[in-house]
Amino acid sequence: MPPTTSAPGREQIAATIRSCLLSAIGSTMAADLIAEDTNLFDVGVDSMNMTELLLQLEQRFGFMLAPEDLSSDLFMRFGNLVSFVESHARHN
């Protein structure tokens, strides 16, 4: 029986998040410079573009963030955000 297409894999999620992140912060930096351990605040994330980023991720991955989902840890490392989106994308 062939595998069914389910939620996107981690690499695909990471690539989409990189694209959304660069769009939200208005950066032209190379997406491959954003690694698992990249601090998002160091690449220009602030409270305004964080909101834009989260809205893009909700639309792209089809989930709604609850206020209790938000924490500064979510943005401390790119890998944290990828893991968060990965877990929410799989549950919807």
mmCIF file as gemmi writes it, N, C-alpha and C atoms, coordinates in Angstrom:
data_model
loop_
_atom_site.group_PDB
_atom_site.id
_atom_site.type_symbol
_atom_site.label_atom_id
_atom_site.label_alt_id
_atom_site.label_comp_id
_atom_site.label_asym_id
_atom_site.label_entity_id
_atom_site.label_seq_id
_atom_site.pdbx_PDB_ins_code
_atom_site.Cartn_x
_atom_site.Cartn_y
_atom_site.Cartn_z
_atom_site.occupancy
_atom_site.B_iso_or_equiv
_atom_site.pdbx_formal_charge
_atom_site.auth_seq_id
_atom_site.auth_asym_id
_atom_site.pdbx_PDB_model_num
ATOM 1 N N . MET Axp A 1 ? 0.847 -1.172 0 1 0 ? 1 A 1
ATOM 2 C CA . MET Axp A 1 ? 0 0 0 1 0 ? 1 A 1
ATOM 3 C C . MET Axp A 1 ? 0.897 1.242 0 1 0 ? 1 A 1
ATOM 4 N N . PRO Axp A 2 ? 0.716 2.167 -0.948 1 0 ? 2 A 1
ATOM 5 C CA . PRO Axp A 2 ? 1.577 3.342 -1.012 1 0 ? 2 A 1
ATOM 6 C C . PRO Axp A 2 ? 1.341 4.266 0.184 1 0 ? 2 A 1
ATOM 7 N N . PRO Axp A 3 ? 2.421 4.972 0.605 1 0 ? 3 A 1
ATOM 8 C CA . PRO Axp A 3 ? 2.25 5.888 1.726 1 0 ? 3 A 1
ATOM 9 C C . PRO Axp A 3 ? 1.326 7.037 1.352 1 0 ? 3 A 1
ATOM 10 N N . THR Axp A 4 ? 0.554 7.472 2.293 1 0 ? 4 A 1
ATOM 11 C CA . THR Axp A 4 ? -0.344 8.593 2.041 1 0 ? 4 A 1
ATOM 12 C C . THR Axp A 4 ? 0.417 9.891 2.293 1 0 ? 4 A 1
ATOM 13 N N . THR Axp A 5 ? 0.034 10.908 1.587 1 0 ? 5 A 1
ATOM 14 C CA . THR Axp A 5 ? 0.666 12.192 1.83 1 0 ? 5 A 1
ATOM 15 C C . THR Axp A 5 ? 0.029 12.801 3.063 1 0 ? 5 A 1
ATOM 16 N N . SER Axp A 6 ? 0.874 13.11 4.032 1 0 ? 6 A 1
ATOM 17 C CA . SER Axp A 6 ? 0.374 13.678 5.271 1 0 ? 6 A 1
ATOM 18 C C . SER Axp A 6 ? 0.981 15.057 5.457 1 0 ? 6 A 1
ATOM 19 N N . ALA Axp A 7 ? 1.185 15.399 6.668 1 0 ? 7 A 1
ATOM 20 C CA . ALA Axp A 7 ? 1.766 16.7 6.976 1 0 ? 7 A 1
ATOM 21 C C . ALA Axp A 7 ? 3.157 16.809 6.364 1 0 ? 7 A 1
ATOM 22 N N . PRO Axp A 8 ? 3.571 18.024 6.05 1 0 ? 8 A 1
ATOM 23 C CA . PRO Axp A 8 ? 4.902 18.196 5.463 1 0 ? 8 A 1
ATOM 24 C C . PRO Axp A 8 ? 6.001 17.783 6.438 1 0 ? 8 A 1
ATOM 25 N N . GLY Axp A 9 ? 7.137 17.371 5.889 1 0 ? 9 A 1
ATOM 26 C CA . GLY Axp A 9 ? 8.275 16.977 6.715 1 0 ? 9 A 1
ATOM 27 C C . GLY Axp A 9 ? 8.997 18.18 7.298 1 0 ? 9 A 1
ATOM 28 N N . ARG Axp A 10 ? 9.891 17.913 8.232 1 0 ? 10 A 1
ATOM 29 C CA . ARG Axp A 10 ? 10.595 18.984 8.94 1 0 ? 10 A 1
ATOM 30 C C . ARG Axp A 10 ? 11.366 19.906 7.989 1 0 ? 10 A 1
ATOM 31 N N . GLU Axp A 11 ? 12.043 19.336 6.992 1 0 ? 11 A 1
ATOM 32 C CA . GLU Axp A 11 ? 12.821 20.182 6.08 1 0 ? 11 A 1
ATOM 33 C C . GLU Axp A 11 ? 11.918 21.087 5.252 1 0 ? 11 A 1
ATOM 34 N N . GLN Axp A 12 ? 10.791 20.552 4.82 1 0 ? 12 A 1
ATOM 35 C CA . GLN Axp A 12 ? 9.843 21.362 4.05 1 0 ? 12 A 1
ATOM 36 C C . GLN Axp A 12 ? 9.25 22.462 4.929 1 0 ? 12 A 1
ATOM 37 N N . ILE Axp A 13 ? 8.926 22.124 6.169 1 0 ? 13 A 1
ATOM 38 C CA . ILE Axp A 13 ? 8.405 23.113 7.114 1 0 ? 13 A 1
ATOM 39 C C . ILE Axp A 13 ? 9.456 24.201 7.353 1 0 ? 13 A 1
ATOM 40 N N . ALA Axp A 14 ? 10.701 23.792 7.58 1 0 ? 14 A 1
ATOM 41 C CA . ALA Axp A 14 ? 11.779 24.75 7.824 1 0 ? 14 A 1
ATOM 42 C C . ALA Axp A 14 ? 11.954 25.691 6.637 1 0 ? 14 A 1
ATOM 43 N N . ALA Axp A 15 ? 11.913 25.159 5.424 1 0 ? 15 A 1
ATOM 44 C CA . ALA Axp A 15 ? 12.071 25.995 4.229 1 0 ? 15 A 1
ATOM 45 C C . ALA Axp A 15 ? 10.94 27.01 4.119 1 0 ? 15 A 1
ATOM 46 N N . THR Axp A 16 ? 9.718 26.579 4.405 1 0 ? 16 A 1
ATOM 47 C CA . THR Axp A 16 ? 8.57 27.484 4.351 1 0 ? 16 A 1
ATOM 48 C C . THR Axp A 16 ? 8.688 28.563 5.424 1 0 ? 16 A 1
ATOM 49 N N . ILE Axp A 17 ? 9.1 28.17 6.625 1 0 ? 17 A 1
ATOM 50 C CA . ILE Axp A 17 ? 9.256 29.147 7.708 1 0 ? 17 A 1
ATOM 51 C C . ILE Axp A 17 ? 10.348 30.149 7.357 1 0 ? 17 A 1
ATOM 52 N N . ARG Axp A 18 ? 11.454 29.688 6.776 1 0 ? 18 A 1
ATOM 53 C CA . ARG Axp A 18 ? 12.523 30.615 6.363 1 0 ? 18 A 1
ATOM 54 C C . ARG Axp A 18 ? 11.975 31.644 5.387 1 0 ? 18 A 1
ATOM 55 N N . SER Axp A 19 ? 11.198 31.187 4.422 1 0 ? 19 A 1
ATOM 56 C CA . SER Axp A 19 ? 10.613 32.081 3.429 1 0 ? 19 A 1
ATOM 57 C C . SER Axp A 19 ? 9.689 33.102 4.098 1 0 ? 19 A 1
ATOM 58 N N . CYS Axp A 20 ? 8.829 32.628 4.977 1 0 ? 20 A 1
ATOM 59 C CA . CYS Axp A 20 ? 7.906 33.519 5.694 1 0 ? 20 A 1
ATOM 60 C C . CYS Axp A 20 ? 8.676 34.5 6.574 1 0 ? 20 A 1
ATOM 61 N N . LEU Axp A 21 ? 9.705 34.008 7.246 1 0 ? 21 A 1
ATOM 62 C CA . LEU Axp A 21 ? 10.514 34.843 8.138 1 0 ? 21 A 1
ATOM 63 C C . LEU Axp A 21 ? 11.179 35.974 7.362 1 0 ? 21 A 1
ATOM 64 N N . LEU Axp A 22 ? 11.825 35.641 6.262 1 0 ? 22 A 1
ATOM 65 C CA . LEU Axp A 22 ? 12.512 36.658 5.473 1 0 ? 22 A 1
ATOM 66 C C . LEU Axp A 22 ? 11.522 37.668 4.899 1 0 ? 22 A 1
ATOM 67 N N . SER Axp A 23 ? 10.348 37.204 4.519 1 0 ? 23 A 1
ATOM 68 C CA . SER Axp A 23 ? 9.302 38.107 4.04 1 0 ? 23 A 1
ATOM 69 C C . SER Axp A 23 ? 8.832 39.038 5.157 1 0 ? 23 A 1
ATOM 70 N N . ALA Axp A 24 ? 8.603 38.492 6.339 1 0 ? 24 A 1
ATOM 71 C CA . ALA Axp A 24 ? 8.085 39.28 7.454 1 0 ? 24 A 1
ATOM 72 C C . ALA Axp A 24 ? 9.072 40.341 7.926 1 0 ? 24 A 1
ATOM 73 N N . ILE Axp A 25 ? 10.368 40.021 7.9 1 0 ? 25 A 1
ATOM 74 C CA . ILE Axp A 25 ? 11.355 40.998 8.374 1 0 ? 25 A 1
ATOM 75 C C . ILE Axp A 25 ? 11.89 41.861 7.235 1 0 ? 25 A 1
ATOM 76 N N . GLY Axp A 26 ? 11.447 41.577 6.02 1 0 ? 26 A 1
ATOM 77 C CA . GLY Axp A 26 ? 11.878 42.371 4.876 1 0 ? 26 A 1
ATOM 78 C C . GLY Axp A 26 ? 13.361 42.239 4.584 1 0 ? 26 A 1
ATOM 79 N N . SER Axp A 27 ? 13.871 41.037 4.73 1 0 ? 27 A 1
ATOM 80 C CA . SER Axp A 27 ? 15.307 40.8 4.554 1 0 ? 27 A 1
ATOM 81 C C . SER Axp A 27 ? 15.588 40.11 3.236 1 0 ? 27 A 1
ATOM 82 N N . THR Axp A 28 ? 16.754 40.411 2.702 1 0 ? 28 A 1
ATOM 83 C CA . THR Axp A 28 ? 17.207 39.732 1.489 1 0 ? 28 A 1
ATOM 84 C C . THR Axp A 28 ? 18.358 38.779 1.795 1 0 ? 28 A 1
ATOM 85 N N . MET Axp A 29 ? 18.583 38.502 3.094 1 0 ? 29 A 1
ATOM 86 C CA . MET Axp A 29 ? 19.662 37.575 3.447 1 0 ? 29 A 1
ATOM 87 C C . MET Axp A 29 ? 19.349 36.188 2.889 1 0 ? 29 A 1
ATOM 88 N N . ALA Axp A 30 ? 20.374 35.411 2.675 1 0 ? 30 A 1
ATOM 89 C CA . ALA Axp A 30 ? 20.204 34.061 2.135 1 0 ? 30 A 1
ATOM 90 C C . ALA Axp A 30 ? 19.511 33.18 3.17 1 0 ? 30 A 1
ATOM 91 N N . ALA Axp A 31 ? 18.471 32.478 2.749 1 0 ? 31 A 1
ATOM 92 C CA . ALA Axp A 31 ? 17.7 31.628 3.656 1 0 ? 31 A 1
ATOM 93 C C . ALA Axp A 31 ? 18.566 30.561 4.308 1 0 ? 31 A 1
ATOM 94 N N . ASP Axp A 32 ? 19.592 30.091 3.594 1 0 ? 32 A 1
ATOM 95 C CA . ASP Axp A 32 ? 20.419 29.021 4.155 1 0 ? 32 A 1
ATOM 96 C C . ASP Axp A 32 ? 21.321 29.504 5.293 1 0 ? 32 A 1
ATOM 97 N N . LEU Axp A 33 ? 21.344 30.809 5.547 1 0 ? 33 A 1
ATOM 98 C CA . LEU Axp A 33 ? 22.088 31.336 6.698 1 0 ? 33 A 1
ATOM 99 C C . LEU Axp A 33 ? 21.309 31.174 7.999 1 0 ? 33 A 1
ATOM 100 N N . ILE Axp A 34 ? 20.031 30.831 7.893 1 0 ? 34 A 1
ATOM 101 C CA . ILE Axp A 34 ? 19.202 30.627 9.077 1 0 ? 34 A 1
ATOM 102 C C . ILE Axp A 34 ? 19.26 29.146 9.435 1 0 ? 34 A 1
ATOM 103 N N . ALA Axp A 35 ? 19.993 28.84 10.494 1 0 ? 35 A 1
ATOM 104 C CA . ALA Axp A 35 ? 20.209 27.463 10.935 1 0 ? 35 A 1
ATOM 105 C C . ALA Axp A 35 ? 19.317 27.149 12.129 1 0 ? 35 A 1
ATOM 106 N N . GLU Axp A 36 ? 19.308 25.885 12.529 1 0 ? 36 A 1
ATOM 107 C CA . GLU Axp A 36 ? 18.497 25.436 13.672 1 0 ? 36 A 1
ATOM 108 C C . GLU Axp A 36 ? 18.737 26.277 14.921 1 0 ? 36 A 1
ATOM 109 N N . ASP Axp A 37 ? 19.993 26.675 15.149 1 0 ? 37 A 1
ATOM 110 C CA . ASP Axp A 37 ? 20.321 27.395 16.379 1 0 ? 37 A 1
ATOM 111 C C . ASP Axp A 37 ? 20.337 28.917 16.218 1 0 ? 37 A 1
ATOM 112 N N . THR Axp A 38 ? 19.864 29.425 15.077 1 0 ? 38 A 1
ATOM 113 C CA . THR Axp A 38 ? 19.817 30.868 14.861 1 0 ? 38 A 1
ATOM 114 C C . THR Axp A 38 ? 18.806 31.517 15.799 1 0 ? 38 A 1
ATOM 115 N N . ASN Axp A 39 ? 19.254 32.557 16.504 1 0 ? 39 A 1
ATOM 116 C CA . ASN Axp A 39 ? 18.364 33.343 17.356 1 0 ? 39 A 1
ATOM 117 C C . ASN Axp A 39 ? 17.591 34.284 16.437 1 0 ? 39 A 1
ATOM 118 N N . LEU Axp A 40 ? 16.27 34.169 16.428 1 0 ? 40 A 1
ATOM 119 C CA . LEU Axp A 40 ? 15.462 34.956 15.499 1 0 ? 40 A 1
ATOM 120 C C . LEU Axp A 40 ? 15.534 36.444 15.788 1 0 ? 40 A 1
ATOM 121 N N . PHE Axp A 41 ? 15.727 36.808 17.041 1 0 ? 41 A 1
ATOM 122 C CA . PHE Axp A 41 ? 15.86 38.228 17.37 1 0 ? 41 A 1
ATOM 123 C C . PHE Axp A 41 ? 17.142 38.792 16.756 1 0 ? 41 A 1
ATOM 124 N N . ASP Axp A 42 ? 18.167 37.958 16.601 1 0 ? 42 A 1
ATOM 125 C CA . ASP Axp A 42 ? 19.433 38.388 16.004 1 0 ? 42 A 1
ATOM 126 C C . ASP Axp A 42 ? 19.313 38.651 14.505 1 0 ? 42 A 1
ATOM 127 N N . VAL Axp A 43 ? 18.331 38.046 13.846 1 0 ? 43 A 1
ATOM 128 C CA . VAL Axp A 43 ? 18.169 38.281 12.406 1 0 ? 43 A 1
ATOM 129 C C . VAL Axp A 43 ? 17.127 39.359 12.112 1 0 ? 43 A 1
ATOM 130 N N . GLY Axp A 44 ? 16.593 39.987 13.165 1 0 ? 44 A 1
ATOM 131 C CA . GLY Axp A 44 ? 15.714 41.134 12.951 1 0 ? 44 A 1
ATOM 132 C C . GLY Axp A 44 ? 14.269 40.965 13.35 1 0 ? 44 A 1
ATOM 133 N N . VAL Axp A 45 ? 13.913 39.863 13.997 1 0 ? 45 A 1
ATOM 134 C CA . VAL Axp A 45 ? 12.533 39.695 14.438 1 0 ? 45 A 1
ATOM 135 C C . VAL Axp A 45 ? 12.262 40.659 15.593 1 0 ? 45 A 1
ATOM 136 N N . ASP Axp A 46 ? 11.162 41.401 15.483 1 0 ? 46 A 1
ATOM 137 C CA . ASP Axp A 46 ? 10.712 42.26 16.577 1 0 ? 46 A 1
ATOM 138 C C . ASP Axp A 46 ? 9.216 42.03 16.766 1 0 ? 46 A 1
ATOM 139 N N . SER Axp A 47 ? 8.612 42.752 17.68 1 0 ? 47 A 1
ATOM 140 C CA . SER Axp A 47 ? 7.201 42.478 18.002 1 0 ? 47 A 1
ATOM 141 C C . SER Axp A 47 ? 6.27 42.711 16.815 1 0 ? 47 A 1
ATOM 142 N N . MET Axp A 48 ? 6.585 43.656 15.966 1 0 ? 48 A 1
ATOM 143 C CA . MET Axp A 48 ? 5.713 43.933 14.816 1 0 ? 48 A 1
ATOM 144 C C . MET Axp A 48 ? 5.814 42.838 13.751 1 0 ? 48 A 1
ATOM 145 N N . ASN Axp A 49 ? 7.029 42.497 13.349 1 0 ? 49 A 1
ATOM 146 C CA . ASN Axp A 49 ? 7.133 41.495 12.292 1 0 ? 49 A 1
ATOM 147 C C . ASN Axp A 49 ? 6.916 40.084 12.825 1 0 ? 49 A 1
ATOM 148 N N . MET Axp A 50 ? 7.005 39.907 14.146 1 0 ? 50 A 1
ATOM 149 C CA . MET Axp A 50 ? 6.673 38.619 14.751 1 0 ? 50 A 1
ATOM 150 C C . MET Axp A 50 ? 5.189 38.311 14.508 1 0 ? 50 A 1
ATOM 151 N N . THR Axp A 51 ? 4.359 39.326 14.658 1 0 ? 51 A 1
ATOM 152 C CA . THR Axp A 51 ? 2.926 39.159 14.416 1 0 ? 51 A 1
ATOM 153 C C . THR Axp A 51 ? 2.673 38.784 12.964 1 0 ? 51 A 1
ATOM 154 N N . GLU Axp A 52 ? 3.335 39.468 12.05 1 0 ? 52 A 1
ATOM 155 C CA . GLU Axp A 52 ? 3.202 39.166 10.625 1 0 ? 52 A 1
ATOM 156 C C . GLU Axp A 52 ? 3.661 37.737 10.334 1 0 ? 52 A 1
ATOM 157 N N . LEU Axp A 53 ? 4.777 37.343 10.923 1 0 ? 53 A 1
ATOM 158 C CA . LEU Axp A 53 ? 5.3 35.989 10.732 1 0 ? 53 A 1
ATOM 159 C C . LEU Axp A 53 ? 4.299 34.946 11.22 1 0 ? 53 A 1
ATOM 160 N N . LEU Axp A 54 ? 3.765 35.147 12.404 1 0 ? 54 A 1
ATOM 161 C CA . LEU Axp A 54 ? 2.81 34.183 12.964 1 0 ? 54 A 1
ATOM 162 C C . LEU Axp A 54 ? 1.55 34.084 12.115 1 0 ? 54 A 1
ATOM 163 N N . LEU Axp A 55 ? 1.072 35.211 11.601 1 0 ? 55 A 1
ATOM 164 C CA . LEU Axp A 55 ? -0.106 35.181 10.721 1 0 ? 55 A 1
ATOM 165 C C . LEU Axp A 55 ? 0.183 34.395 9.447 1 0 ? 55 A 1
ATOM 166 N N . GLN Axp A 56 ? 1.365 34.608 8.881 1 0 ? 56 A 1
ATOM 167 C CA . GLN Axp A 56 ? 1.741 33.853 7.678 1 0 ? 56 A 1
ATOM 168 C C . GLN Axp A 56 ? 1.807 32.355 7.968 1 0 ? 56 A 1
ATOM 169 N N . LEU Axp A 57 ? 2.386 31.991 9.109 1 0 ? 57 A 1
ATOM 170 C CA . LEU Axp A 57 ? 2.518 30.57 9.45 1 0 ? 57 A 1
ATOM 171 C C . LEU Axp A 57 ? 1.16 29.935 9.694 1 0 ? 57 A 1
ATOM 172 N N . GLU Axp A 58 ? 0.262 30.665 10.341 1 0 ? 58 A 1
ATOM 173 C CA . GLU Axp A 58 ? -1.097 30.145 10.555 1 0 ? 58 A 1
ATOM 174 C C . GLU Axp A 58 ? -1.774 29.868 9.214 1 0 ? 58 A 1
ATOM 175 N N . GLN Axp A 59 ? -1.634 30.8 8.284 1 0 ? 59 A 1
ATOM 176 C CA . GLN Axp A 59 ? -2.27 30.637 6.971 1 0 ? 59 A 1
ATOM 177 C C . GLN Axp A 59 ? -1.629 29.507 6.176 1 0 ? 59 A 1
ATOM 178 N N . ARG Axp A 60 ? -0.314 29.451 6.166 1 0 ? 60 A 1
ATOM 179 C CA . ARG Axp A 60 ? 0.387 28.434 5.375 1 0 ? 60 A 1
ATOM 180 C C . ARG Axp A 60 ? 0.157 27.023 5.885 1 0 ? 60 A 1
ATOM 181 N N . PHE Axp A 61 ? 0.111 26.874 7.219 1 0 ? 61 A 1
ATOM 182 C CA . PHE Axp A 61 ? 0.042 25.536 7.798 1 0 ? 61 A 1
ATOM 183 C C . PHE Axp A 61 ? -1.328 25.186 8.354 1 0 ? 61 A 1
ATOM 184 N N . GLY Axp A 62 ? -2.273 26.115 8.312 1 0 ? 62 A 1
ATOM 185 C CA . GLY Axp A 62 ? -3.649 25.82 8.668 1 0 ? 62 A 1
ATOM 186 C C . GLY Axp A 62 ? -3.905 25.538 10.135 1 0 ? 62 A 1
ATOM 187 N N . PHE Axp A 63 ? -3.289 26.291 11.017 1 0 ? 63 A 1
ATOM 188 C CA . PHE Axp A 63 ? -3.588 26.154 12.441 1 0 ? 63 A 1
ATOM 189 C C . PHE Axp A 63 ? -3.791 27.531 13.039 1 0 ? 63 A 1
ATOM 190 N N . MET Axp A 64 ? -4.398 27.561 14.214 1 0 ? 64 A 1
ATOM 191 C CA . MET Axp A 64 ? -4.619 28.81 14.935 1 0 ? 64 A 1
ATOM 192 C C . MET Axp A 64 ? -3.808 28.78 16.219 1 0 ? 64 A 1
ATOM 193 N N . LEU Axp A 65 ? -3.069 29.829 16.453 1 0 ? 65 A 1
ATOM 194 C CA . LEU Axp A 65 ? -2.289 29.929 17.684 1 0 ? 65 A 1
ATOM 195 C C . LEU Axp A 65 ? -3.185 30.358 18.837 1 0 ? 65 A 1
ATOM 196 N N . ALA Axp A 66 ? -2.989 29.737 19.961 1 0 ? 66 A 1
ATOM 197 C CA . ALA Axp A 66 ? -3.656 30.154 21.188 1 0 ? 66 A 1
ATOM 198 C C . ALA Axp A 66 ? -2.686 31.05 21.956 1 0 ? 66 A 1
ATOM 199 N N . PRO Axp A 67 ? -3.187 32.008 22.734 1 0 ? 67 A 1
ATOM 200 C CA . PRO Axp A 67 ? -2.286 32.887 23.482 1 0 ? 67 A 1
ATOM 201 C C . PRO Axp A 67 ? -1.277 32.131 24.339 1 0 ? 67 A 1
ATOM 202 N N . GLU Axp A 68 ? -1.675 30.997 24.879 1 0 ? 68 A 1
ATOM 203 C CA . GLU Axp A 68 ? -0.75 30.237 25.728 1 0 ? 68 A 1
ATOM 204 C C . GLU Axp A 68 ? 0.373 29.568 24.925 1 0 ? 68 A 1
ATOM 205 N N . ASP Axp A 69 ? 0.234 29.532 23.588 1 0 ? 69 A 1
ATOM 206 C CA . ASP Axp A 69 ? 1.276 28.968 22.739 1 0 ? 69 A 1
ATOM 207 C C . ASP Axp A 69 ? 2.48 29.899 22.61 1 0 ? 69 A 1
ATOM 208 N N . LEU Axp A 70 ? 2.251 31.169 22.839 1 0 ? 70 A 1
ATOM 209 C CA . LEU Axp A 70 ? 3.289 32.159 22.597 1 0 ? 70 A 1
ATOM 210 C C . LEU Axp A 70 ? 4.212 32.327 23.794 1 0 ? 70 A 1
ATOM 211 N N . SER Axp A 71 ? 5.491 32.243 23.517 1 0 ? 71 A 1
ATOM 212 C CA . SER Axp A 71 ? 6.499 32.489 24.543 1 0 ? 71 A 1
ATOM 213 C C . SER Axp A 71 ? 7.762 32.975 23.853 1 0 ? 71 A 1
ATOM 214 N N . SER Axp A 72 ? 8.618 33.644 24.596 1 0 ? 72 A 1
ATOM 215 C CA . SER Axp A 72 ? 9.862 34.13 23.995 1 0 ? 72 A 1
ATOM 216 C C . SER Axp A 72 ? 10.749 32.964 23.559 1 0 ? 72 A 1
ATOM 217 N N . ASP Axp A 73 ? 10.624 31.811 24.228 1 0 ? 73 A 1
ATOM 218 C CA . ASP Axp A 73 ? 11.413 30.635 23.843 1 0 ? 73 A 1
ATOM 219 C C . ASP Axp A 73 ? 11.133 30.215 22.408 1 0 ? 73 A 1
ATOM 220 N N . LEU Axp A 74 ? 9.925 30.461 21.953 1 0 ? 74 A 1
ATOM 221 C CA . LEU Axp A 74 ? 9.532 30.097 20.6 1 0 ? 74 A 1
ATOM 222 C C . LEU Axp A 74 ? 10.419 30.779 19.569 1 0 ? 74 A 1
ATOM 223 N N . PHE Axp A 75 ? 10.897 31.976 19.906 1 0 ? 75 A 1
ATOM 224 C CA . PHE Axp A 75 ? 11.685 32.768 18.963 1 0 ? 75 A 1
ATOM 225 C C . PHE Axp A 75 ? 13.168 32.817 19.303 1 0 ? 75 A 1
ATOM 226 N N . MET Axp A 76 ? 13.565 32.128 20.364 1 0 ? 76 A 1
ATOM 227 C CA . MET Axp A 76 ? 14.981 32.153 20.743 1 0 ? 76 A 1
ATOM 228 C C . MET Axp A 76 ? 15.845 31.394 19.741 1 0 ? 76 A 1
ATOM 229 N N . ARG Axp A 77 ? 15.322 30.34 19.182 1 0 ? 77 A 1
ATOM 230 C CA . ARG Axp A 77 ? 16.057 29.55 18.192 1 0 ? 77 A 1
ATOM 231 C C . ARG Axp A 77 ? 15.113 29.17 17.056 1 0 ? 77 A 1
ATOM 232 N N . PHE Axp A 78 ? 15.634 29.211 15.853 1 0 ? 78 A 1
ATOM 233 C CA . PHE Axp A 78 ? 14.839 28.845 14.686 1 0 ? 78 A 1
ATOM 234 C C . PHE Axp A 78 ? 14.283 27.432 14.832 1 0 ? 78 A 1
ATOM 235 N N . GLY Axp A 79 ? 15.095 26.528 15.364 1 0 ? 79 A 1
ATOM 236 C CA . GLY Axp A 79 ? 14.661 25.145 15.557 1 0 ? 79 A 1
ATOM 237 C C . GLY Axp A 79 ? 13.452 25.028 16.463 1 0 ? 79 A 1
ATOM 238 N N . ASN Axp A 80 ? 13.342 25.908 17.463 1 0 ? 80 A 1
ATOM 239 C CA . ASN Axp A 80 ? 12.171 25.903 18.354 1 0 ? 80 A 1
ATOM 240 C C . ASN Axp A 80 ? 10.907 26.207 17.56 1 0 ? 80 A 1
ATOM 241 N N . LEU Axp A 81 ? 10.994 27.204 16.69 1 0 ? 81 A 1
ATOM 242 C CA . LEU Axp A 81 ? 9.837 27.586 15.884 1 0 ? 81 A 1
ATOM 243 C C . LEU Axp A 81 ? 9.467 26.47 14.914 1 0 ? 81 A 1
ATOM 244 N N . VAL Axp A 82 ? 10.472 25.837 14.309 1 0 ? 82 A 1
ATOM 245 C CA . VAL Axp A 82 ? 10.211 24.725 13.387 1 0 ? 82 A 1
ATOM 246 C C . VAL Axp A 82 ? 9.521 23.58 14.127 1 0 ? 82 A 1
ATOM 247 N N . SER Axp A 83 ? 10.019 23.232 15.304 1 0 ? 83 A 1
ATOM 248 C CA . SER Axp A 83 ? 9.409 22.144 16.085 1 0 ? 83 A 1
ATOM 249 C C . SER Axp A 83 ? 7.975 22.484 16.462 1 0 ? 83 A 1
ATOM 250 N N . PHE Axp A 84 ? 7.738 23.722 16.83 1 0 ? 84 A 1
ATOM 251 C CA . PHE Axp A 84 ? 6.394 24.16 17.197 1 0 ? 84 A 1
ATOM 252 C C . PHE Axp A 84 ? 5.437 24.017 16.011 1 0 ? 84 A 1
ATOM 253 N N . VAL Axp A 85 ? 5.845 24.554 14.86 1 0 ? 85 A 1
ATOM 254 C CA . VAL Axp A 85 ? 4.983 24.484 13.673 1 0 ? 85 A 1
ATOM 255 C C . VAL Axp A 85 ? 4.795 23.03 13.248 1 0 ? 85 A 1
ATOM 256 N N . GLU Axp A 86 ? 5.861 22.256 13.309 1 0 ? 86 A 1
ATOM 257 C CA . GLU Axp A 86 ? 5.787 20.832 12.945 1 0 ? 86 A 1
ATOM 258 C C . GLU Axp A 86 ? 4.737 20.112 13.795 1 0 ? 86 A 1
ATOM 259 N N . SER Axp A 87 ? 4.726 20.354 15.087 1 0 ? 87 A 1
ATOM 260 C CA . SER Axp A 87 ? 3.773 19.676 15.953 1 0 ? 87 A 1
ATOM 261 C C . SER Axp A 87 ? 2.346 20.155 15.699 1 0 ? 87 A 1
ATOM 262 N N . HIS Axp A 88 ? 2.172 21.431 15.405 1 0 ? 88 A 1
ATOM 263 C CA . HIS Axp A 88 ? 0.828 21.947 15.146 1 0 ? 88 A 1
ATOM 264 C C . HIS Axp A 88 ? 0.331 21.56 13.754 1 0 ? 88 A 1
ATOM 265 N N . ALA Axp A 89 ? 1.208 21.51 12.781 1 0 ? 89 A 1
ATOM 266 C CA . ALA Axp A 89 ? 0.807 21.138 11.417 1 0 ? 89 A 1
ATOM 267 C C . ALA Axp A 89 ? 0.357 19.684 11.365 1 0 ? 89 A 1
ATOM 268 N N . ARG Axp A 90 ? 0.951 18.841 12.172 1 0 ? 90 A 1
ATOM 269 C CA . ARG Axp A 90 ? 0.592 17.417 12.188 1 0 ? 90 A 1
ATOM 270 C C . ARG Axp A 90 ? -0.717 17.145 12.898 1 0 ? 90 A 1
ATOM 271 N N . HIS Axp A 91 ? -1.121 18.04 13.745 1 0 ? 91 A 1
ATOM 272 C CA . HIS Axp A 91 ? -2.35 17.806 14.517 1 0 ? 91 A 1
ATOM 273 C C . HIS Axp A 91 ? -3.581 18.4 13.856 1 0 ? 91 A 1
ATOM 274 N N . ASN Axp A 92 ? -3.421 18.947 12.686 1 0 ? 92 A 1
ATOM 275 C CA . ASN Axp A 92 ? -4.573 19.536 12.001 1 0 ? 92 A 1
ATOM 276 C C . ASN Axp A 92 ? -4.788 18.907 10.649 1 0 ? 92 A 1
